[in-house]
Amino acid sequence: MDYALKRQLTFIVVFVITLFALAVAAQWFAAPEPTCFDGIRNQGEEQIDCGGPLCQACKVGILGDIQILSQRAFFVGGAYDAIAQVRNPNPRHGSNTVAYAFVFYDDNKTVIAERAGETFLLAGQTRSIVESNITVPREAASVNFSVNRVGMWEEQNETLAASALPIFSERYERAAPGEIGYAKVTGTVENKTEYTFRHVAIHVMLVDGDGNPVAVGVTAVDDLRFGEGRSFMVLFPHAIPLPTEIHSEAVTNLFDPANVN
């Protein structure tokens, strides 16, 4: 190949490469800046043109109501204990404010007592709500549990499965002479998360051989560090039938920034 032909081929190759580079550059500079209205999921958006650091929050679809799975009340030592199991059917949204009430009625459907309170419910969570030592002026014929108000639903990037705070080694014992109360349940709760929780509530329900609750109790474990196991004790002040099963759970509030470290 002579020198002139080589120069021609080199010129053609350089020319083609230059045209290609100019075309790419033109396309790059001509491309519009990403916006919240371009129909493309970009710039950190959670969905197309919504969410993320720049766009408006994505619209939340219709959220399901809190489901009441069960409710029970039972007379213990001159007062009532009550427990309800509730479920949040929304897998990505929870609420820091769930207002509830246990209402007691006599045979004439007249309200004779009420215990109201507030709690939290995490995304997808099923948990118990417990109230104890409810004074009722006379024997109650029935009790009704209701969720009266739910605060703002908040999207949660992570929630807390029951396996994250497992309870094991539960043991029921009658109180020894000189100890407070009639009986106690001891056990261990373990924190399997990567967080430290300032406050973890422990709910314990005692069940007889027929599957009926006979008492409920609540205690708390404070400053439960990640990876730590901690013993707890729930006291039962009044005489109760001998239980055959112990049902327990640990719950903690992920919505409270002061509770999670």
C-alpha positions as CSV (number, residue, x, y, z in Angstrom):
1,M,0.0,0.0,0.0
2,D,1.5,3.3,-1.1
3,Y,1.9,6.3,1.2
4,A,-1.0,8.3,-0.5
5,L,-3.5,5.5,0.0
6,K,-2.5,5.2,3.7
7,R,-3.1,8.9,4.2
8,Q,-6.5,8.7,2.6
9,L,-7.6,5.7,4.7
10,T,-6.3,7.4,7.9
11,F,-8.2,10.6,7.0
12,I,-11.4,8.6,6.4
13,V,-11.1,6.7,9.7
14,V,-10.4,9.9,11.7
15,F,-13.2,11.7,9.9
16,V,-15.7,8.9,10.8
17,I,-14.6,8.8,14.4
18,T,-14.9,12.5,14.7
19,L,-18.4,12.5,13.2
20,F,-19.4,9.7,15.6
21,A,-18.0,11.6,18.6
22,L,-19.8,14.8,17.5
23,A,-23.1,12.9,17.1
24,V,-22.8,11.4,20.6
25,A,-21.9,14.7,22.1
26,A,-24.8,16.4,20.4
27,Q,-27.2,13.8,21.7
28,W,-25.7,14.1,25.2
29,F,-26.0,17.9,25.3
30,A,-29.3,18.0,23.6
31,A,-30.9,15.5,26.1
32,P,-33.3,17.3,28.5
33,E,-32.5,17.6,32.2
34,P,-34.5,15.1,34.2
35,T,-37.6,16.5,35.8
36,C,-40.5,15.3,37.9
37,F,-42.7,15.4,34.8
38,D,-40.6,13.5,32.2
39,G,-42.4,10.1,32.5
40,I,-39.1,8.5,33.5
41,R,-38.1,7.1,36.8
42,N,-34.8,8.9,37.5
43,Q,-33.1,11.3,39.9
44,G,-33.8,9.0,42.9
45,E,-37.5,8.8,42.4
46,E,-39.4,6.1,44.2
47,Q,-41.9,5.7,41.4
48,I,-42.1,7.4,38.0
49,D,-42.1,11.2,38.6
50,C,-42.8,11.0,42.4
51,G,-41.0,10.4,45.6
52,G,-37.3,10.7,46.3
53,P,-35.4,13.9,47.2
54,L,-36.8,16.2,44.5
55,C,-40.4,15.2,43.6
56,Q,-43.6,15.2,45.5
57,A,-44.5,12.2,47.6
58,C,-46.1,9.4,45.7
59,K,-49.8,9.1,46.3
60,V,-50.8,6.3,48.7
61,G,-53.4,3.9,47.6
62,I,-56.4,3.0,49.7
63,L,-55.1,1.6,53.0
64,G,-56.9,-1.2,54.8
65,D,-58.5,-0.7,58.2
66,I,-57.0,-2.3,61.3
67,Q,-58.5,-5.7,61.9
68,I,-59.6,-6.9,65.3
69,L,-58.9,-10.6,65.4
70,S,-60.0,-11.4,69.0
71,Q,-61.0,-9.7,72.2
72,R,-61.4,-11.2,75.7
73,A,-62.0,-9.9,79.3
74,F,-61.9,-11.9,82.5
75,F,-62.4,-11.3,86.2
76,V,-59.3,-11.4,88.3
77,G,-59.0,-10.4,91.9
78,G,-61.8,-7.9,92.0
79,A,-61.1,-6.3,88.7
80,Y,-61.0,-7.2,85.0
81,D,-58.1,-7.9,82.7
82,A,-58.7,-7.4,78.9
83,I,-56.8,-8.3,75.8
84,A,-57.4,-7.8,72.1
85,Q,-55.4,-9.0,69.2
86,V,-55.2,-6.6,66.2
87,R,-53.6,-6.8,62.8
88,N,-52.4,-4.1,60.4
89,P,-53.1,-5.4,56.9
90,N,-50.9,-2.7,55.3
91,P,-47.5,-4.2,54.6
92,R,-45.7,-0.8,54.1
93,H,-47.6,1.6,56.3
94,G,-48.0,1.9,60.1
95,S,-49.3,4.5,62.5
96,N,-47.8,6.0,65.7
97,T,-51.2,6.7,67.1
98,V,-53.9,4.1,67.4
99,A,-56.6,5.1,69.9
100,Y,-58.7,2.3,71.3
101,A,-61.2,1.5,74.1
102,F,-62.5,-1.5,76.0
103,V,-66.1,-0.9,76.9
104,F,-68.0,-3.0,79.5
105,Y,-71.7,-3.6,79.4
106,D,-74.3,-5.0,81.9
107,D,-77.2,-7.3,80.9
108,N,-79.2,-4.2,79.9
109,K,-76.5,-3.1,77.4
110,T,-75.7,-0.2,79.6
111,V,-72.1,1.0,79.7
112,I,-70.7,0.4,83.2
113,A,-67.0,0.9,82.6
114,E,-64.5,1.9,80.0
115,R,-60.7,1.8,79.6
116,A,-59.3,3.9,76.8
117,G,-55.7,4.2,75.6
118,E,-53.3,4.9,72.7
119,T,-50.6,2.7,71.2
120,F,-48.7,2.2,67.9
121,L,-49.0,-0.4,65.1
122,L,-46.2,-1.1,62.8
123,A,-46.5,-2.0,59.1
124,G,-47.9,-5.5,58.7
125,Q,-47.9,-6.1,62.4
126,T,-50.1,-8.4,64.4
127,R,-49.9,-7.8,68.1
128,S,-51.9,-7.7,71.4
129,I,-53.3,-4.7,73.2
130,V,-53.5,-5.3,76.9
131,E,-55.2,-3.6,79.8
132,S,-55.3,-4.9,83.3
133,N,-56.9,-4.1,86.7
134,I,-60.0,-2.4,85.2
135,T,-62.4,-1.5,87.9
136,V,-66.0,-2.3,87.1
137,P,-68.8,-1.4,89.6
138,R,-70.7,-4.7,89.0
139,E,-70.4,-7.8,86.9
140,A,-70.1,-7.2,83.2
141,A,-72.2,-9.2,80.8
142,S,-70.0,-8.3,77.8
143,V,-67.1,-6.3,76.6
144,N,-66.4,-4.6,73.3
145,F,-63.0,-3.5,72.0
146,S,-62.9,-0.8,69.3
147,V,-60.3,1.2,67.4
148,N,-61.6,4.7,67.6
149,R,-59.0,6.7,65.8
150,V,-55.9,6.1,63.7
151,G,-53.3,8.9,63.2
152,M,-51.4,9.5,60.0
153,W,-50.3,6.4,58.2
154,E,-46.6,6.6,57.7
155,E,-44.6,4.6,55.2
156,Q,-42.0,2.3,56.8
157,N,-38.8,1.2,55.0
158,E,-38.4,-1.5,57.5
159,T,-40.7,-3.1,60.1
160,L,-40.1,-5.5,63.0
161,A,-41.0,-9.2,62.7
162,A,-41.8,-11.2,65.9
163,S,-38.5,-13.1,65.3
164,A,-36.6,-9.9,65.8
165,L,-37.4,-9.8,69.5
166,P,-37.9,-13.5,70.4
167,I,-38.9,-14.6,73.9
168,F,-37.8,-17.9,75.4
169,S,-37.4,-19.8,78.6
170,E,-40.7,-18.6,80.0
171,R,-41.6,-20.1,83.4
172,Y,-44.6,-19.8,85.7
173,E,-44.1,-19.9,89.4
174,R,-46.1,-19.2,92.5
175,A,-44.6,-16.4,94.5
176,A,-42.4,-17.5,97.4
177,P,-43.1,-16.4,100.9
178,G,-42.2,-12.8,101.3
179,E,-42.4,-12.1,97.6
180,I,-44.8,-9.6,96.2
181,G,-48.0,-10.9,94.5
182,Y,-49.5,-14.4,93.9
183,A,-47.4,-15.6,91.0
184,K,-44.9,-14.6,88.4
185,V,-43.7,-15.4,84.9
186,T,-40.0,-15.1,84.2
187,G,-38.3,-15.4,80.8
188,T,-35.7,-13.9,78.5
189,V,-36.1,-11.5,75.6
190,E,-33.4,-11.2,72.9
191,N,-32.7,-8.3,70.6
192,K,-31.7,-9.8,67.2
193,T,-31.8,-6.5,65.4
194,E,-28.9,-4.1,64.8
195,Y,-30.5,-1.4,66.9
196,T,-30.7,-0.6,70.6
197,F,-34.2,0.0,71.9
198,R,-34.8,2.3,74.9
199,H,-38.1,0.6,75.8
200,V,-39.4,-2.8,74.9
201,A,-42.8,-3.9,76.3
202,I,-43.4,-7.5,77.3
203,H,-47.0,-8.8,77.2
204,V,-47.8,-12.1,78.9
205,M,-51.1,-14.0,78.7
206,L,-51.7,-17.1,80.8
207,V,-54.1,-19.7,79.4
208,D,-55.8,-22.7,81.1
209,G,-56.2,-26.2,79.7
210,D,-59.4,-25.3,77.8
211,G,-57.6,-22.5,75.9
212,N,-59.2,-19.7,78.0
213,P,-57.1,-16.7,79.2
214,V,-57.0,-16.5,82.9
215,A,-54.7,-13.5,83.4
216,V,-52.6,-11.0,81.5
217,G,-49.6,-9.0,82.6
218,V,-47.2,-6.4,81.3
219,T,-43.7,-5.4,82.1
220,A,-40.9,-3.5,80.3
221,V,-37.2,-3.9,79.5
222,D,-35.3,-0.7,79.0
223,D,-32.1,0.0,77.0
224,L,-32.1,-3.4,75.3
225,R,-28.9,-3.4,73.2
226,F,-28.5,-5.1,69.8
227,G,-27.5,-8.7,70.2
228,E,-28.4,-8.7,73.9
229,G,-30.6,-11.1,75.9
230,R,-32.3,-9.8,79.0
231,S,-34.3,-11.5,81.7
232,F,-37.7,-10.2,82.7
233,M,-40.4,-10.9,85.3
234,V,-44.2,-10.2,85.1
235,L,-46.0,-10.2,88.5
236,F,-49.6,-11.4,89.0
237,P,-50.9,-9.9,92.2
238,H,-54.1,-11.9,92.5
239,A,-55.0,-15.6,92.8
240,I,-55.5,-17.2,89.4
241,P,-56.2,-20.8,88.2
242,L,-53.1,-22.8,87.3
243,P,-52.2,-22.0,83.7
244,T,-51.1,-24.7,81.2
245,E,-49.7,-22.3,78.6
246,I,-47.8,-19.0,78.5
247,H,-48.3,-16.7,75.5
248,S,-45.8,-13.8,75.3
249,E,-44.7,-11.1,72.9
250,A,-42.3,-8.2,72.8
251,V,-43.1,-5.0,71.1
252,T,-41.3,-1.7,70.6
253,N,-42.1,1.5,68.8
254,L,-40.0,2.2,65.7
255,F,-41.8,5.5,65.1
256,D,-40.3,7.1,68.1
257,P,-36.8,8.3,67.2
258,A,-35.8,8.6,70.9
259,N,-36.6,4.8,71.2
260,V,-34.3,3.6,68.5
261,N,-30.5,4.0,68.5
